[in-house]
Amino acid sequence: SFTSEEEALVFMRDACLPHPWRRSISIDDRSIGFISVFPETGDDSINWGKGIATRAVSIAVPQVFNDLPHVLRLQAFVQTQNKASQRVLEKVGFQREGLLRKYSYLKGEIHDVFVYSLLLSPDLLPLP
């Protein structure tokens, strides 16, 4: 959440407007969320294998549950051939729940994805 109108406008200018496709979900002139679609380039391999994603997810998960107390479940979608991302999710505690066939489009190809979930548990909270 933003602490000032200026902070919100900067976010909209820098993050929302340049986004290829992003729409706000509003009820009674109040934004309650958003939907976004963006192309995945897959061109970030220089940073693979350094533990960055595992660390980021392990920090983000308890923060999400802490900041959004009504959230009981997180979901992640990962292409079936992306073993490294599957390992990241599993290291953090996500469990594979299922397969979505022909779900993802990347670099001109259609891919199946696995669905992972992580349920809120007492060991994830509270944050210091």
N, C-alpha and C positions, 0 to 999 in steps of 0.2 A: 504494500500500500504506500501511497505517496503522502508526504507531509505538507506539500504545498501545491498550489495550482501550477506554479512555474515548473516544479519538478515533474509533474504529470505531462505538461506540454513538451518539455525536453524529451521525455521518454517517447511520446507520440511522434515527435519529429525524428528522433534518431533510431527508434526501433520499429515503430508501427508503419510509418509512411513508406520507408524504403522496402518493406517486406513485400515479396511478390504477390501474396494473397493472404489477407488477414481481415476478419470481420468480427466486430464486437457483437456480443449477445446482450441485449438491453431489455429491461422490463421497467416500465414507468420512468423512462429517461434515466435509468441507472444501469450502468454496465455490470453484468454479473459474470462475465467470462468472455472468451473469444474462441474462434476457430481459425486455424491457420494451416495453409498448405504451402510447402516449399520443396523445390527440387533438391535432392541429395546428390552432392558431387562425388563423395567418396575419395576426395583428393587430399586427405590429411594424414597419409601413412607415415610421414616423417615423425609424428608423435606417438605412433603405435608402440605398444610393448613397454612403456615407461611407467605404468601404474597410475597414470593421470586420471583415466576414466574411473578406475576403481576407487581412488581417493575422492574424486568429485562426487560420485554416487553415494559413497559411504558418509560423506558430510551432508549431502542434500536430503537423504532419506529421513533421518531424525528431525531435521529442520522443518521439512514439509509436515510431518506428523505433529510437531510442536506448534507450528504456526497456524495450522488448519485442523483444529481438534475434531471436527466433524468427519475428516477423511479417515477411513478405516482400511483402505486398500489402495495400493499403487499398482499400475500396470506398465509394462514395457513391451515393445515389439522389436524383434531382432530377426534379421534374415537368417534362414536355416544354415547357410554356408558361412555365416560370420561367427566362427567358434570363439574368437577372442571376446566379443561383446557378450556372448552367452556366459563365458567364464566370469566376466566382470559382474554380471547380474547374480550369478550363483554364489560368488564370493561374498556378496553383500547380503545374501539371504533370500533372494527371489527364487521362486519355484516355477518351473515350466508347467504350464497348464494346457496348452493345446497348440494346434497348427492352423494357420489361416492360409489357405491355398490362393495363389495368384493375387497376393495382397499388395505387394510393393513394386514400384517401377523405378529402376535405377539404370542409368547409362544404356537406355534402349532395350532393357530386358525386364521381364516380369519375374518376380521372385515370390516364393512362399516365405512366411515368417512364423516364428514361434511367439506365443503370447506367454509372458512371465508375469507373476504377481508377487507382491509382498504385502502381508497383512500386518496391521498394527499389533505390536506385542509389547508387554511391559518393559522388556529390556531395551527398547528403543527410546524410552522417555524416562524421566524428564531430561531436558538438556540443561547443562550448567548455565 
